[in-house]
Amino acid sequence: MAYTHSITVPLPYQQAVERTRQALAEQGFGILTETDIAATFAAKLGPEAAAGLGEYVILGACNPALASRALAAEPQLGALLPCNVVVRRGPDGQHTIIEAIDPQTMVRLSSSPQVREVADDADTRLRAALASLGRTDPAHPDSDSVP
């Protein structure tokens, strides 16, 4: 079962993180949390674990209007918020992979029509953010699952 939308971009990691933040902001998402997984692994598991993972950050993206609608429909959906967006360095070091949760995952867990509407809106916005990242280099057609 696919639960993310993903794109690979020809950008260095740090530049991809900044562009991802911008693309999400353009779609009405703010970043509530940022978890540097490599730093956490280094601190808790040692430098070898961090080196094996490479650069990897999870951005907790939230569109307040969408979150408000979702929580009004089903307060327990808070367990699925914010929308996580992963930015990780590709194995070659020249590309970066960006993955966003597929909001349709919420629909699979809820029968609420209001939740479906919110998920559809969030899905459209997250896909648009990823698509805009794919336009950073028009000569690079590497988007792998964002139609």
MONORLIN-V997782 format. One record per residue. RES is the residue in three letters. NEAR is the number of other C-alpha atoms within 10 Angstrom. Layout:
res->[RES RES]
near->[NEAR NEAR]
//
This chain:
res->[MET ALA TYR THR HIS SER ILE THR VAL PRO LEU PRO TYR GLN GLN ALA VAL GLU ARG THR ARG GLN ALA LEU ALA GLU GLN GLY PHE GLY ILE LEU THR GLU THR ASP ILE ALA ALA THR PHE ALA ALA LYS LEU GLY PRO GLU ALA ALA ALA GLY LEU GLY GLU TYR VAL ILE LEU GLY ALA CYS ASN PRO ALA LEU ALA SER ARG ALA LEU ALA ALA GLU PRO GLN LEU GLY ALA LEU LEU PRO CYS ASN VAL VAL VAL ARG ARG GLY PRO ASP GLY GLN HIS THR ILE ILE GLU ALA ILE ASP PRO GLN THR MET VAL ARG LEU SER SER SER PRO GLN VAL ARG GLU VAL ALA ASP ASP ALA ASP THR ARG LEU ARG ALA ALA LEU ALA SER LEU GLY ARG THR ASP PRO ALA HIS PRO ASP SER ASP SER VAL PRO]
near->[4 8 12 19 21 22 22 24 25 21 20 15 23 14 12 23 23 10 18 21 18 17 20 24 16 14 16 18 24 18 18 12 13 14 13 14 18 22 19 14 17 15 12 11 12 13 15 11 16 19 13 10 16 17 19 22 21 21 23 19 23 21 19 13 11 18 20 14 15 23 16 13 16 14 12 11 17 12 7 12 16 21 22 22 25 22 25 26 24 20 11 7 14 12 18 25 23 27 22 24 21 23 25 19 16 19 18 9 10 15 10 13 11 17 24 19 16 23 21 16 13 24 18 14 19 27 21 18 23 26 17 16 23 21 13 14 12 8 9 12 13 15 19 12 14 15 9]
//
